[in-house]
Amino acid sequence: MAERIDFWGVWREVVNSPVVDEVAWVVNQINSAGYEVPLRAVAQALAYKTGVESRVLAQLFIERVKARIKPAQCLGEFYSWLRERGKIAVLSNTPCKCFIEDFLREYKISVDLILTSDVLLKRKPLKQVFKYALSKLGAQPQNTILFGDGVEDLGALGLGIFTITIGVEGGHLSFPSLCHAVKWLATEFKD
């Protein structure tokens, strides 16, 4: 898990114009209905309004986001605990799968599945996103634990997936930080 990034804040740095807020409003309306607007579409909308080439805007955005991505404390211990116990999937609402892939590569984390909203064009908390992830993993809800860091992860509850939230209230269990969750896991799931 990585620390959350304010993507619209990054766009405001890349495009110093009130047009970012206009585009953000539209995109947020679409997102709230459960659908994703890919990075290239956001960049095209901003390019149309600003006259700057969309590829240039997208590249600047990607570079700035990648520079901000930092792992949560205790990520190494958490990953080790997960890897010893089964399959690992990353299911993320993100405008670019590249952020997840680069993060995992940089921190030498291997996972069994990466599913991102920019590829699926659907976002958590839609049940079908979680169902799709389960089917790709060959997993059943009753044998799955979801660790999430946002209220959108609570959509897993609707399928009967045991849900643990980090840094946000909700789920079957909630912890203020990943380190707190790791400590609990180490005591509750001793081999």
CNS distance restraints for C-alpha pairs under 8 A (distance, minus, plus):
assign (resid   1 and name CA) (resid  71 and name CA) 6.09 0.50 0.50
assign (resid   1 and name CA) (resid  72 and name CA) 5.81 0.50 0.50
assign (resid   1 and name CA) (resid  75 and name CA) 6.59 0.50 0.50
assign (resid   2 and name CA) (resid  69 and name CA) 6.51 0.50 0.50
assign (resid   2 and name CA) (resid  70 and name CA) 5.54 0.50 0.50
assign (resid   2 and name CA) (resid  71 and name CA) 4.25 0.50 0.50
assign (resid   2 and name CA) (resid  72 and name CA) 5.01 0.50 0.50
assign (resid   3 and name CA) (resid  69 and name CA) 6.75 0.50 0.50
assign (resid   3 and name CA) (resid  70 and name CA) 5.81 0.50 0.50
assign (resid   3 and name CA) (resid  71 and name CA) 6.06 0.50 0.50
assign (resid   3 and name CA) (resid  72 and name CA) 5.57 0.50 0.50
assign (resid   4 and name CA) (resid  69 and name CA) 7.96 0.50 0.50
assign (resid   5 and name CA) (resid  65 and name CA) 7.58 0.50 0.50
assign (resid   5 and name CA) (resid  68 and name CA) 7.38 0.50 0.50
assign (resid   5 and name CA) (resid  69 and name CA) 7.36 0.50 0.50
assign (resid   6 and name CA) (resid  10 and name CA) 6.57 0.50 0.50
assign (resid   7 and name CA) (resid  11 and name CA) 6.32 0.50 0.50
assign (resid   7 and name CA) (resid  65 and name CA) 7.52 0.50 0.50
assign (resid   8 and name CA) (resid  12 and name CA) 6.16 0.50 0.50
assign (resid   8 and name CA) (resid  20 and name CA) 7.54 0.50 0.50
assign (resid   8 and name CA) (resid  24 and name CA) 6.98 0.50 0.50
assign (resid   9 and name CA) (resid  13 and name CA) 6.54 0.50 0.50
assign (resid  10 and name CA) (resid  14 and name CA) 6.38 0.50 0.50
assign (resid  10 and name CA) (resid  61 and name CA) 6.65 0.50 0.50
assign (resid  10 and name CA) (resid  64 and name CA) 6.96 0.50 0.50
assign (resid  10 and name CA) (resid  65 and name CA) 6.96 0.50 0.50
assign (resid  11 and name CA) (resid  15 and name CA) 5.88 0.50 0.50
assign (resid  11 and name CA) (resid  20 and name CA) 6.78 0.50 0.50
assign (resid  11 and name CA) (resid  61 and name CA) 6.43 0.50 0.50
assign (resid  12 and name CA) (resid  16 and name CA) 5.39 0.50 0.50
assign (resid  12 and name CA) (resid  17 and name CA) 6.97 0.50 0.50
assign (resid  12 and name CA) (resid  20 and name CA) 6.19 0.50 0.50
assign (resid  14 and name CA) (resid  57 and name CA) 6.91 0.50 0.50
assign (resid  14 and name CA) (resid  60 and name CA) 6.58 0.50 0.50
assign (resid  14 and name CA) (resid  61 and name CA) 6.40 0.50 0.50
assign (resid  15 and name CA) (resid  20 and name CA) 6.95 0.50 0.50
assign (resid  15 and name CA) (resid  46 and name CA) 7.90 0.50 0.50
assign (resid  15 and name CA) (resid  57 and name CA) 7.79 0.50 0.50
assign (resid  16 and name CA) (resid  20 and name CA) 7.90 0.50 0.50
assign (resid  18 and name CA) (resid  22 and name CA) 6.92 0.50 0.50
assign (resid  19 and name CA) (resid  23 and name CA) 6.26 0.50 0.50
assign (resid  19 and name CA) (resid  46 and name CA) 7.10 0.50 0.50
assign (resid  19 and name CA) (resid  49 and name CA) 6.93 0.50 0.50
assign (resid  19 and name CA) (resid  50 and name CA) 7.89 0.50 0.50
assign (resid  20 and name CA) (resid  24 and name CA) 5.90 0.50 0.50
assign (resid  20 and name CA) (resid  46 and name CA) 6.96 0.50 0.50
assign (resid  21 and name CA) (resid  25 and name CA) 6.06 0.50 0.50
assign (resid  22 and name CA) (resid  26 and name CA) 6.67 0.50 0.50
assign (resid  23 and name CA) (resid  27 and name CA) 6.14 0.50 0.50
assign (resid  23 and name CA) (resid  42 and name CA) 7.39 0.50 0.50
assign (resid  23 and name CA) (resid  45 and name CA) 7.06 0.50 0.50
assign (resid  23 and name CA) (resid  46 and name CA) 7.15 0.50 0.50
assign (resid  24 and name CA) (resid  28 and name CA) 5.82 0.50 0.50
assign (resid  25 and name CA) (resid  29 and name CA) 6.28 0.50 0.50
assign (resid  26 and name CA) (resid  30 and name CA) 6.49 0.50 0.50
assign (resid  27 and name CA) (resid  31 and name CA) 6.04 0.50 0.50
assign (resid  27 and name CA) (resid  37 and name CA) 6.47 0.50 0.50
assign (resid  27 and name CA) (resid  42 and name CA) 7.91 0.50 0.50
assign (resid  28 and name CA) (resid  32 and name CA) 5.96 0.50 0.50
assign (resid  29 and name CA) (resid  33 and name CA) 6.63 0.50 0.50
assign (resid  30 and name CA) (resid  34 and name CA) 6.89 0.50 0.50
assign (resid  30 and name CA) (resid  35 and name CA) 5.76 0.50 0.50
assign (resid  30 and name CA) (resid  36 and name CA) 6.92 0.50 0.50
assign (resid  30 and name CA) (resid  37 and name CA) 7.37 0.50 0.50
assign (resid  31 and name CA) (resid  35 and name CA) 4.91 0.50 0.50
assign (resid  31 and name CA) (resid  36 and name CA) 5.51 0.50 0.50
assign (resid  31 and name CA) (resid  37 and name CA) 7.27 0.50 0.50
assign (resid  31 and name CA) (resid 123 and name CA) 7.17 0.50 0.50
assign (resid  34 and name CA) (resid 122 and name CA) 5.68 0.50 0.50
assign (resid  34 and name CA) (resid 123 and name CA) 5.01 0.50 0.50
assign (resid  34 and name CA) (resid 124 and name CA) 6.80 0.50 0.50
assign (resid  34 and name CA) (resid 125 and name CA) 7.14 0.50 0.50
assign (resid  34 and name CA) (resid 126 and name CA) 6.17 0.50 0.50
assign (resid  35 and name CA) (resid 117 and name CA) 7.85 0.50 0.50
assign (resid  35 and name CA) (resid 121 and name CA) 5.63 0.50 0.50
assign (resid  35 and name CA) (resid 122 and name CA) 4.28 0.50 0.50
assign (resid  35 and name CA) (resid 123 and name CA) 5.47 0.50 0.50
assign (resid  36 and name CA) (resid  93 and name CA) 7.92 0.50 0.50
assign (resid  36 and name CA) (resid  95 and name CA) 7.65 0.50 0.50
assign (resid  36 and name CA) (resid 117 and name CA) 5.83 0.50 0.50
assign (resid  36 and name CA) (resid 118 and name CA) 5.97 0.50 0.50
assign (resid  36 and name CA) (resid 120 and name CA) 7.91 0.50 0.50
assign (resid  36 and name CA) (resid 121 and name CA) 4.66 0.50 0.50
assign (resid  36 and name CA) (resid 122 and name CA) 5.32 0.50 0.50
assign (resid  36 and name CA) (resid 123 and name CA) 6.05 0.50 0.50
assign (resid  37 and name CA) (resid  41 and name CA) 6.40 0.50 0.50
assign (resid  37 and name CA) (resid  42 and name CA) 6.84 0.50 0.50
assign (resid  37 and name CA) (resid  95 and name CA) 7.22 0.50 0.50
assign (resid  37 and name CA) (resid 118 and name CA) 6.82 0.50 0.50
assign (resid  37 and name CA) (resid 121 and name CA) 6.91 0.50 0.50
assign (resid  38 and name CA) (resid  42 and name CA) 6.56 0.50 0.50
assign (resid  38 and name CA) (resid  95 and name CA) 5.37 0.50 0.50
assign (resid  38 and name CA) (resid  96 and name CA) 7.14 0.50 0.50
assign (resid  38 and name CA) (resid 118 and name CA) 4.99 0.50 0.50
assign (resid  38 and name CA) (resid 119 and name CA) 7.90 0.50 0.50
assign (resid  38 and name CA) (resid 121 and name CA) 7.43 0.50 0.50
assign (resid  39 and name CA) (resid  43 and name CA) 6.09 0.50 0.50
assign (resid  39 and name CA) (resid  58 and name CA) 7.03 0.50 0.50
assign (resid  39 and name CA) (resid  95 and name CA) 5.02 0.50 0.50
assign (resid  39 and name CA) (resid  96 and name CA) 6.23 0.50 0.50
assign (resid  39 and name CA) (resid 118 and name CA) 7.44 0.50 0.50
assign (resid  40 and name CA) (resid  44 and name CA) 6.06 0.50 0.50
assign (resid  40 and name CA) (resid  54 and name CA) 7.40 0.50 0.50
assign (resid  40 and name CA) (resid  55 and name CA) 7.87 0.50 0.50
assign (resid  40 and name CA) (resid  58 and name CA) 6.72 0.50 0.50
assign (resid  41 and name CA) (resid  45 and name CA) 6.20 0.50 0.50
assign (resid  42 and name CA) (resid  46 and name CA) 6.24 0.50 0.50
assign (resid  43 and name CA) (resid  47 and name CA) 5.94 0.50 0.50
assign (resid  43 and name CA) (resid  54 and name CA) 4.99 0.50 0.50
assign (resid  43 and name CA) (resid  55 and name CA) 7.32 0.50 0.50
assign (resid  43 and name CA) (resid  57 and name CA) 6.00 0.50 0.50
assign (resid  43 and name CA) (resid  58 and name CA) 5.59 0.50 0.50
assign (resid  44 and name CA) (resid  48 and name CA) 6.04 0.50 0.50
assign (resid  44 and name CA) (resid  53 and name CA) 7.91 0.50 0.50
assign (resid  44 and name CA) (resid  54 and name CA) 5.02 0.50 0.50
assign (resid  45 and name CA) (resid  49 and name CA) 6.43 0.50 0.50
assign (resid  46 and name CA) (resid  50 and name CA) 6.00 0.50 0.50
assign (resid  46 and name CA) (resid  52 and name CA) 7.90 0.50 0.50
assign (resid  46 and name CA) (resid  54 and name CA) 7.29 0.50 0.50
assign (resid  47 and name CA) (resid  51 and name CA) 5.20 0.50 0.50
assign (resid  47 and name CA) (resid  52 and name CA) 4.92 0.50 0.50
assign (resid  47 and name CA) (resid  53 and name CA) 5.55 0.50 0.50
assign (resid  47 and name CA) (resid  54 and name CA) 4.99 0.50 0.50
assign (resid  47 and name CA) (resid  57 and name CA) 7.33 0.50 0.50
assign (resid  48 and name CA) (resid  52 and name CA) 7.54 0.50 0.50
assign (resid  52 and name CA) (resid  56 and name CA) 7.27 0.50 0.50
assign (resid  52 and name CA) (resid  57 and name CA) 7.07 0.50 0.50
assign (resid  53 and name CA) (resid  57 and name CA) 6.52 0.50 0.50
assign (resid  54 and name CA) (resid  58 and name CA) 6.04 0.50 0.50
assign (resid  55 and name CA) (resid  59 and name CA) 6.04 0.50 0.50
assign (resid  56 and name CA) (resid  60 and name CA) 6.20 0.50 0.50
assign (resid  57 and name CA) (resid  61 and name CA) 6.14 0.50 0.50
assign (resid  58 and name CA) (resid  62 and name CA) 6.10 0.50 0.50
assign (resid  59 and name CA) (resid  63 and name CA) 6.13 0.50 0.50
assign (resid  60 and name CA) (resid  64 and name CA) 6.21 0.50 0.50
assign (resid  61 and name CA) (resid  65 and name CA) 6.13 0.50 0.50
assign (resid  62 and name CA) (resid  66 and name CA) 6.03 0.50 0.50
assign (resid  62 and name CA) (resid  99 and name CA) 7.92 0.50 0.50
assign (resid  63 and name CA) (resid  67 and name CA) 6.25 0.50 0.50
assign (resid  64 and name CA) (resid  68 and name CA) 6.56 0.50 0.50
assign (resid  65 and name CA) (resid  69 and name CA) 6.44 0.50 0.50
assign (resid  65 and name CA) (resid  99 and name CA) 7.80 0.50 0.50
assign (resid  66 and name CA) (resid  99 and name CA) 6.44 0.50 0.50
assign (resid  66 and name CA) (resid 102 and name CA) 7.99 0.50 0.50
assign (resid  69 and name CA) (resid 103 and name CA) 7.33 0.50 0.50
assign (resid  71 and name CA) (resid  75 and name CA) 6.51 0.50 0.50
assign (resid  72 and name CA) (resid 178 and name CA) 6.93 0.50 0.50
assign (resid  73 and name CA) (resid 178 and name CA) 6.69 0.50 0.50
assign (resid  73 and name CA) (resid 179 and name CA) 6.45 0.50 0.50
assign (resid  74 and name CA) (resid  78 and name CA) 6.20 0.50 0.50
assign (resid  74 and name CA) (resid 178 and name CA) 6.30 0.50 0.50
assign (resid  74 and name CA) (resid 179 and name CA) 5.23 0.50 0.50
assign (resid  74 and name CA) (resid 182 and name CA) 7.29 0.50 0.50
assign (resid  75 and name CA) (resid  79 and name CA) 5.99 0.50 0.50
assign (resid  75 and name CA) (resid 178 and name CA) 7.26 0.50 0.50
assign (resid  76 and name CA) (resid  80 and name CA) 6.19 0.50 0.50
assign (resid  77 and name CA) (resid  81 and name CA) 6.22 0.50 0.50
assign (resid  77 and name CA) (resid 182 and name CA) 6.98 0.50 0.50
assign (resid  78 and name CA) (resid  82 and name CA) 6.30 0.50 0.50
assign (resid  78 and name CA) (resid 178 and name CA) 7.65 0.50 0.50
assign (resid  78 and name CA) (resid 182 and name CA) 5.78 0.50 0.50
assign (resid  79 and name CA) (resid  83 and name CA) 6.00 0.50 0.50
assign (resid  79 and name CA) (resid 109 and name CA) 7.58 0.50 0.50
assign (resid  80 and name CA) (resid  84 and name CA) 6.31 0.50 0.50
assign (resid  81 and name CA) (resid  85 and name CA) 6.79 0.50 0.50
assign (resid  82 and name CA) (resid  86 and name CA) 6.53 0.50 0.50
assign (resid  82 and name CA) (resid  87 and name CA) 7.71 0.50 0.50
assign (resid  82 and name CA) (resid  88 and name CA) 6.94 0.50 0.50
assign (resid  83 and name CA) (resid  87 and name CA) 6.95 0.50 0.50
assign (resid  83 and name CA) (resid  88 and name CA) 7.03 0.50 0.50
assign (resid  87 and name CA) (resid 111 and name CA) 7.35 0.50 0.50
assign (resid  87 and name CA) (resid 112 and name CA) 6.02 0.50 0.50
assign (resid  87 and name CA) (resid 137 and name CA) 7.54 0.50 0.50
assign (resid  88 and name CA) (resid 111 and name CA) 5.15 0.50 0.50
assign (resid  88 and name CA) (resid 112 and name CA) 5.36 0.50 0.50
assign (resid  88 and name CA) (resid 113 and name CA) 6.73 0.50 0.50
assign (resid  89 and name CA) (resid 111 and name CA) 5.86 0.50 0.50
assign (resid  89 and name CA) (resid 112 and name CA) 5.66 0.50 0.50
assign (resid  89 and name CA) (resid 113 and name CA) 4.54 0.50 0.50
assign (resid  89 and name CA) (resid 114 and name CA) 5.78 0.50 0.50
assign (resid  89 and name CA) (resid 115 and name CA) 7.61 0.50 0.50
assign (resid  89 and name CA) (resid 133 and name CA) 7.79 0.50 0.50
assign (resid  89 and name CA) (resid 137 and name CA) 7.86 0.50 0.50
assign (resid  90 and name CA) (resid 111 and name CA) 7.30 0.50 0.50
assign (resid  90 and name CA) (resid 113 and name CA) 6.26 0.50 0.50
assign (resid  90 and name CA) (resid 114 and name CA) 4.84 0.50 0.50
assign (resid  90 and name CA) (resid 115 and name CA) 6.17 0.50 0.50
assign (resid  90 and name CA) (resid 116 and name CA) 7.90 0.50 0.50
assign (resid  91 and name CA) (resid 114 and name CA) 6.15 0.50 0.50
assign (resid  91 and name CA) (resid 115 and name CA) 4.88 0.50 0.50
assign (resid  91 and name CA) (resid 116 and name CA) 5.78 0.50 0.50
assign (resid  91 and name CA) (resid 133 and name CA) 7.62 0.50 0.50
assign (resid  92 and name CA) (resid 115 and name CA) 6.47 0.50 0.50
assign (resid  92 and name CA) (resid 116 and name CA) 4.83 0.50 0.50
assign (resid  92 and name CA) (resid 117 and name CA) 6.31 0.50 0.50
assign (resid  92 and name CA) (resid 124 and name CA) 7.78 0.50 0.50
assign (resid  93 and name CA) (resid 116 and name CA) 5.81 0.50 0.50
assign (resid  93 and name CA) (resid 117 and name CA) 4.84 0.50 0.50
assign (resid  93 and name CA) (resid 118 and name CA) 7.40 0.50 0.50
assign (resid  93 and name CA) (resid 123 and name CA) 5.78 0.50 0.50
assign (resid  93 and name CA) (resid 124 and name CA) 6.62 0.50 0.50
assign (resid  94 and name CA) (resid  99 and name CA) 7.94 0.50 0.50
assign (resid  94 and name CA) (resid 116 and name CA) 6.16 0.50 0.50
assign (resid  94 and name CA) (resid 117 and name CA) 5.80 0.50 0.50
assign (resid  94 and name CA) (resid 118 and name CA) 6.23 0.50 0.50
assign (resid  95 and name CA) (resid 117 and name CA) 7.02 0.50 0.50
assign (resid  95 and name CA) (resid 118 and name CA) 5.27 0.50 0.50
assign (resid  96 and name CA) (resid 100 and name CA) 7.77 0.50 0.50
assign (resid  96 and name CA) (resid 116 and name CA) 7.65 0.50 0.50
assign (resid  96 and name CA) (resid 118 and name CA) 5.90 0.50 0.50
assign (resid  97 and name CA) (resid 101 and name CA) 6.33 0.50 0.50
assign (resid  97 and name CA) (resid 115 and name CA) 7.97 0.50 0.50
assign (resid  97 and name CA) (resid 116 and name CA) 5.87 0.50 0.50
assign (resid  97 and name CA) (resid 118 and name CA) 6.72 0.50 0.50
assign (resid  97 and name CA) (resid 119 and name CA) 7.36 0.50 0.50
assign (resid  98 and name CA) (resid 102 and name CA) 5.91 0.50 0.50
assign (resid  99 and name CA) (resid 103 and name CA) 6.09 0.50 0.50
assign (resid 100 and name CA) (resid 104 and name CA) 6.14 0.50 0.50
assign (resid 100 and name CA) (resid 114 and name CA) 7.94 0.50 0.50
assign (resid 101 and name CA) (resid 105 and name CA) 6.11 0.50 0.50
assign (resid 102 and name CA) (resid 106 and name CA) 5.96 0.50 0.50
assign (resid 103 and name CA) (resid 107 and name CA) 6.22 0.50 0.50
assign (resid 104 and name CA) (resid 108 and name CA) 5.79 0.50 0.50
assign (resid 104 and name CA) (resid 109 and name CA) 4.86 0.50 0.50
assign (resid 104 and name CA) (resid 110 and name CA) 6.72 0.50 0.50
assign (resid 105 and name CA) (resid 109 and name CA) 6.31 0.50 0.50
assign (resid 105 and name CA) (resid 110 and name CA) 7.77 0.50 0.50
assign (resid 112 and name CA) (resid 137 and name CA) 7.72 0.50 0.50
assign (resid 113 and name CA) (resid 136 and name CA) 7.78 0.50 0.50
assign (resid 113 and name CA) (resid 137 and name CA) 7.29 0.50 0.50
assign (resid 115 and name CA) (resid 119 and name CA) 7.30 0.50 0.50
assign (resid 115 and name CA) (resid 120 and name CA) 7.29 0.50 0.50
assign (resid 115 and name CA) (resid 133 and name CA) 7.25 0.50 0.50
assign (resid 116 and name CA) (resid 120 and name CA) 6.25 0.50 0.50
assign (resid 117 and name CA) (resid 121 and name CA) 5.13 0.50 0.50
assign (resid 117 and name CA) (resid 122 and name CA) 5.33 0.50 0.50
assign (resid 117 and name CA) (resid 123 and name CA) 5.22 0.50 0.50
assign (resid 117 and name CA) (resid 124 and name CA) 7.89 0.50 0.50
assign (resid 118 and name CA) (resid 122 and name CA) 7.58 0.50 0.50
assign (resid 122 and name CA) (resid 126 and name CA) 7.42 0.50 0.50
assign (resid 122 and name CA) (resid 129 and name CA) 6.82 0.50 0.50
assign (resid 123 and name CA) (resid 129 and name CA) 6.70 0.50 0.50
assign (resid 124 and name CA) (resid 129 and name CA) 6.20 0.50 0.50
assign (resid 124 and name CA) (resid 130 and name CA) 7.55 0.50 0.50
assign (resid 124 and name CA) (resid 152 and name CA) 5.29 0.50 0.50
assign (resid 124 and name CA) (resid 153 and name CA) 6.32 0.50 0.50
assign (resid 124 and name CA) (resid 155 and name CA) 6.59 0.50 0.50
assign (resid 125 and name CA) (resid 129 and name CA) 7.44 0.50 0.50
assign (resid 125 and name CA) (resid 152 and name CA) 4.57 0.50 0.50
assign (resid 125 and name CA) (resid 153 and name CA) 5.88 0.50 0.50
assign (resid 125 and name CA) (resid 154 and name CA) 6.54 0.50 0.50
assign (resid 125 and name CA) (resid 155 and name CA) 4.21 0.50 0.50
assign (resid 125 and name CA) (resid 156 and name CA) 7.21 0.50 0.50
assign (resid 126 and name CA) (resid 130 and name CA) 7.24 0.50 0.50
assign (resid 126 and name CA) (resid 155 and name CA) 6.21 0.50 0.50
assign (resid 127 and name CA) (resid 131 and name CA) 6.17 0.50 0.50
assign (resid 127 and name CA) (resid 155 and name CA) 6.00 0.50 0.50
assign (resid 127 and name CA) (resid 156 and name CA) 6.78 0.50 0.50
assign (resid 127 and name CA) (resid 158 and name CA) 6.97 0.50 0.50
assign (resid 127 and name CA) (resid 159 and name CA) 7.05 0.50 0.50
assign (resid 128 and name CA) (resid 132 and name CA) 5.94 0.50 0.50
assign (resid 129 and name CA) (resid 133 and name CA) 6.36 0.50 0.50
assign (resid 130 and name CA) (resid 134 and name CA) 6.23 0.50 0.50
assign (resid 130 and name CA) (resid 155 and name CA) 7.71 0.50 0.50
assign (resid 130 and name CA) (resid 156 and name CA) 6.27 0.50 0.50
assign (resid 130 and name CA) (resid 159 and name CA) 7.92 0.50 0.50
assign (resid 131 and name CA) (resid 135 and name CA) 6.21 0.50 0.50
assign (resid 131 and name CA) (resid 159 and name CA) 7.83 0.50 0.50
assign (resid 132 and name CA) (resid 136 and name CA) 6.19 0.50 0.50
assign (resid 133 and name CA) (resid 137 and name CA) 6.24 0.50 0.50
assign (resid 134 and name CA) (resid 138 and name CA) 5.91 0.50 0.50
assign (resid 134 and name CA) (resid 139 and name CA) 4.98 0.50 0.50
assign (resid 134 and name CA) (resid 140 and name CA) 6.40 0.50 0.50
assign (resid 134 and name CA) (resid 141 and name CA) 7.26 0.50 0.50
assign (resid 135 and name CA) (resid 139 and name CA) 6.33 0.50 0.50
assign (resid 139 and name CA) (resid 143 and name CA) 6.87 0.50 0.50
assign (resid 139 and name CA) (resid 144 and name CA) 6.95 0.50 0.50
assign (resid 140 and name CA) (resid 144 and name CA) 6.46 0.50 0.50
assign (resid 141 and name CA) (resid 159 and name CA) 6.43 0.50 0.50
assign (resid 141 and name CA) (resid 160 and name CA) 5.73 0.50 0.50
assign (resid 141 and name CA) (resid 161 and name CA) 4.74 0.50 0.50
assign (resid 141 and name CA) (resid 162 and name CA) 7.70 0.50 0.50
assign (resid 142 and name CA) (resid 160 and name CA) 6.43 0.50 0.50
assign (resid 142 and name CA) (resid 161 and name CA) 5.97 0.50 0.50
assign (resid 142 and name CA) (resid 162 and name CA) 7.30 0.50 0.50
assign (resid 143 and name CA) (resid 161 and name CA) 7.74 0.50 0.50
assign (resid 144 and name CA) (resid 161 and name CA) 5.85 0.50 0.50
assign (resid 144 and name CA) (resid 162 and name CA) 6.46 0.50 0.50
assign (resid 145 and name CA) (resid 161 and name CA) 6.11 0.50 0.50
assign (resid 145 and name CA) (resid 162 and name CA) 4.90 0.50 0.50
assign (resid 145 and name CA) (resid 163 and name CA) 5.87 0.50 0.50
assign (resid 145 and name CA) (resid 164 and name CA) 7.36 0.50 0.50
assign (resid 146 and name CA) (resid 153 and name CA) 7.88 0.50 0.50
assign (resid 146 and name CA) (resid 156 and name CA) 7.30 0.50 0.50
assign (resid 146 and name CA) (resid 161 and name CA) 6.73 0.50 0.50
assign (resid 146 and name CA) (resid 162 and name CA) 6.22 0.50 0.50
assign (resid 146 and name CA) (resid 163 and name CA) 4.83 0.50 0.50
assign (resid 146 and name CA) (resid 164 and name CA) 6.10 0.50 0.50
assign (resid 147 and name CA) (resid 153 and name CA) 7.96 0.50 0.50
assign (resid 147 and name CA) (resid 163 and name CA) 6.09 0.50 0.50
assign (resid 147 and name CA) (resid 164 and name CA) 4.85 0.50 0.50
assign (resid 147 and name CA) (resid 165 and name CA) 5.72 0.50 0.50
assign (resid 147 and name CA) (resid 166 and name CA) 7.18 0.50 0.50
assign (resid 148 and name CA) (resid 153 and name CA) 5.39 0.50 0.50
assign (resid 148 and name CA) (resid 154 and name CA) 7.92 0.50 0.50
assign (resid 148 and name CA) (resid 163 and name CA) 7.42 0.50 0.50
assign (resid 148 and name CA) (resid 164 and name CA) 6.32 0.50 0.50
assign (resid 148 and name CA) (resid 165 and name CA) 4.82 0.50 0.50
assign (resid 148 and name CA) (resid 166 and name CA) 6.05 0.50 0.50
assign (resid 149 and name CA) (resid 153 and name CA) 7.08 0.50 0.50
assign (resid 149 and name CA) (resid 165 and name CA) 5.50 0.50 0.50
assign (resid 149 and name CA) (resid 166 and name CA) 4.82 0.50 0.50
assign (resid 149 and name CA) (resid 167 and name CA) 5.98 0.50 0.50
assign (resid 149 and name CA) (resid 168 and name CA) 6.29 0.50 0.50
assign (resid 150 and name CA) (resid 154 and name CA) 7.70 0.50 0.50
assign (resid 150 and name CA) (resid 165 and name CA) 7.18 0.50 0.50
assign (resid 150 and name CA) (resid 166 and name CA) 7.69 0.50 0.50
assign (resid 150 and name CA) (resid 167 and name CA) 7.70 0.50 0.50
assign (resid 150 and name CA) (resid 168 and name CA) 6.13 0.50 0.50
assign (resid 151 and name CA) (resid 168 and name CA) 7.01 0.50 0.50
assign (resid 151 and name CA) (resid 169 and name CA) 7.85 0.50 0.50
assign (resid 151 and name CA) (resid 170 and name CA) 7.30 0.50 0.50
assign (resid 153 and name CA) (resid 163 and name CA) 7.89 0.50 0.50
assign (resid 153 and name CA) (resid 165 and name CA) 7.82 0.50 0.50
assign (resid 154 and name CA) (resid 158 and name CA) 7.78 0.50 0.50
assign (resid 154 and name CA) (resid 163 and name CA) 7.04 0.50 0.50
assign (resid 154 and name CA) (resid 170 and name CA) 7.04 0.50 0.50
assign (resid 154 and name CA) (resid 171 and name CA) 6.13 0.50 0.50
assign (resid 155 and name CA) (resid 159 and name CA) 7.66 0.50 0.50
assign (resid 156 and name CA) (resid 160 and name CA) 6.76 0.50 0.50
assign (resid 156 and name CA) (resid 161 and name CA) 5.42 0.50 0.50
assign (resid 156 and name CA) (resid 162 and name CA) 7.68 0.50 0.50
assign (resid 156 and name CA) (resid 163 and name CA) 6.75 0.50 0.50
assign (resid 157 and name CA) (resid 161 and name CA) 5.36 0.50 0.50
assign (resid 157 and name CA) (resid 162 and name CA) 6.78 0.50 0.50
assign (resid 157 and name CA) (resid 163 and name CA) 6.43 0.50 0.50
assign (resid 157 and name CA) (resid 171 and name CA) 7.08 0.50 0.50
assign (resid 162 and name CA) (resid 171 and name CA) 7.67 0.50 0.50
assign (resid 162 and name CA) (resid 172 and name CA) 6.44 0.50 0.50
assign (resid 163 and name CA) (resid 171 and name CA) 4.96 0.50 0.50
assign (resid 163 and name CA) (resid 172 and name CA) 5.41 0.50 0.50
assign (resid 163 and name CA) (resid 173 and name CA) 6.81 0.50 0.50
assign (resid 164 and name CA) (resid 170 and name CA) 7.85 0.50 0.50
assign (resid 164 and name CA) (resid 171 and name CA) 5.49 0.50 0.50
assign (resid 164 and name CA) (resid 172 and name CA) 5.89 0.50 0.50
assign (resid 164 and name CA) (resid 173 and name CA) 4.82 0.50 0.50
assign (resid 164 and name CA) (resid 174 and name CA) 5.65 0.50 0.50
assign (resid 164 and name CA) (resid 175 and name CA) 7.74 0.50 0.50
assign (resid 165 and name CA) (resid 169 and name CA) 6.68 0.50 0.50
assign (resid 165 and name CA) (resid 170 and name CA) 6.40 0.50 0.50
assign (resid 165 and name CA) (resid 171 and name CA) 5.97 0.50 0.50
assign (resid 165 and name CA) (resid 172 and name CA) 8.00 0.50 0.50
assign (resid 165 and name CA) (resid 173 and name CA) 6.36 0.50 0.50
assign (resid 165 and name CA) (resid 174 and name CA) 4.67 0.50 0.50
assign (resid 165 and name CA) (resid 175 and name CA) 6.28 0.50 0.50
assign (resid 166 and name CA) (resid 174 and name CA) 5.86 0.50 0.50
assign (resid 166 and name CA) (resid 175 and name CA) 4.95 0.50 0.50
assign (resid 166 and name CA) (resid 176 and name CA) 5.74 0.50 0.50
assign (resid 166 and name CA) (resid 177 and name CA) 5.45 0.50 0.50
assign (resid 166 and name CA) (resid 178 and name CA) 6.03 0.50 0.50
assign (resid 166 and name CA) (resid 181 and name CA) 7.39 0.50 0.50
assign (resid 167 and name CA) (resid 174 and name CA) 7.37 0.50 0.50
assign (resid 167 and name CA) (resid 175 and name CA) 6.05 0.50 0.50
assign (resid 167 and name CA) (resid 176 and name CA) 4.44 0.50 0.50
assign (resid 167 and name CA) (resid 177 and name CA) 5.41 0.50 0.50
assign (resid 167 and name CA) (resid 178 and name CA) 7.84 0.50 0.50
assign (resid 168 and name CA) (resid 174 and name CA) 6.83 0.50 0.50
assign (resid 168 and name CA) (resid 175 and name CA) 7.48 0.50 0.50
assign (resid 168 and name CA) (resid 176 and name CA) 6.99 0.50 0.50
assign (resid 169 and name CA) (resid 174 and name CA) 5.70 0.50 0.50
assign (resid 169 and name CA) (resid 175 and name CA) 7.84 0.50 0.50
assign (resid 170 and name CA) (resid 174 and name CA) 6.15 0.50 0.50
assign (resid 175 and name CA) (resid 180 and name CA) 6.02 0.50 0.50
assign (resid 175 and name CA) (resid 181 and name CA) 5.79 0.50 0.50
assign (resid 176 and name CA) (resid 180 and name CA) 6.66 0.50 0.50
assign (resid 177 and name CA) (resid 181 and name CA) 6.56 0.50 0.50
assign (resid 178 and name CA) (resid 182 and name CA) 6.12 0.50 0.50
assign (resid 179 and name CA) (resid 183 and name CA) 6.19 0.50 0.50
assign (resid 180 and name CA) (resid 184 and name CA) 6.31 0.50 0.50
assign (resid 181 and name CA) (resid 185 and name CA) 6.08 0.50 0.50
assign (resid 182 and name CA) (resid 186 and name CA) 6.07 0.50 0.50
assign (resid 183 and name CA) (resid 187 and name CA) 6.50 0.50 0.50
assign (resid 184 and name CA) (resid 188 and name CA) 6.01 0.50 0.50
assign (resid 185 and name CA) (resid 189 and name CA) 5.55 0.50 0.50
assign (resid 185 and name CA) (resid 190 and name CA) 7.96 0.50 0.50
assign (resid 186 and name CA) (resid 190 and name CA) 6.05 0.50 0.50
